[in-house]
Each structure stands twice: as C-alpha cells, then as structure tokens.
Amino acid sequence: MRCSAWSAMTFTVQLDPQLVYRLDHPGLAEQLSPVLVADWPRNELYAALWIARACPRQALTGHLLALAEDPELPETLRSLAVEALADVAGSRR
C-alpha cells in the first residue's frame, strides 16, 4: 500500500477504560505532553486525555489546565481535562 493511500484512511480505536492504566510507564508524561494541546486532532486528544486520567502525572497539570480553560474546545474534551486534573490532584505522582 502506498503512503498517500495509507494516510487517507481513517481508523477508529476504542480504549477500554478498565485497561488504559496498563499504558503507564516512566516516560508517559513526555509522550503525552505534545498531544495535550488544543490544536491536536480531536480523536487523538480525546485518547490522550483518557490516558492522562488513567495514569495521572503532575507534569501534565499545565497542559490539562490549558485545555480545561479553552473555550474553543468541545465541552466533552474540556470536561475530560478537568477530570484528569482531579485525578492528578488525588494522585501522589
């Protein structure tokens, strides 16, 4: 398959909320940081927020707060960012 055809395809992936915590590892905050921005593709941002909720990291607080406060984002994404912030606050990581 050629790259141009491959990039034109869209995929849907469903994250199992009961298993997302298994993605946790020491470098996760560094991997999620570039994705947790308002101009990132919405489906990828949604997935990153779910991962941030399941694997709370203090280092992501600034990114999550910026998303929660962004009036241009859909309410669903802003709410997930707030929930992820609450999870960080309840975590000791």
Number of C-alpha atoms within 10 A of each C-alpha: 5 6 7 8 8 9 8 8 7 6 7 6 8 7 11 9 11 8 10 16 16 10 11 15 9 8 8 17 17 11 11 18 17 12 19 23 16 17 10 12 10 15 13 13 20 19 19 20 26 22 22 30 22 20 21 26 21 15 14 19 19 13 18 24 15 16 23 23 13 14 10 10 15 11 12 10 21 23 16 20 27 19 18 26 24 14 18 22 14 10 12 9 10
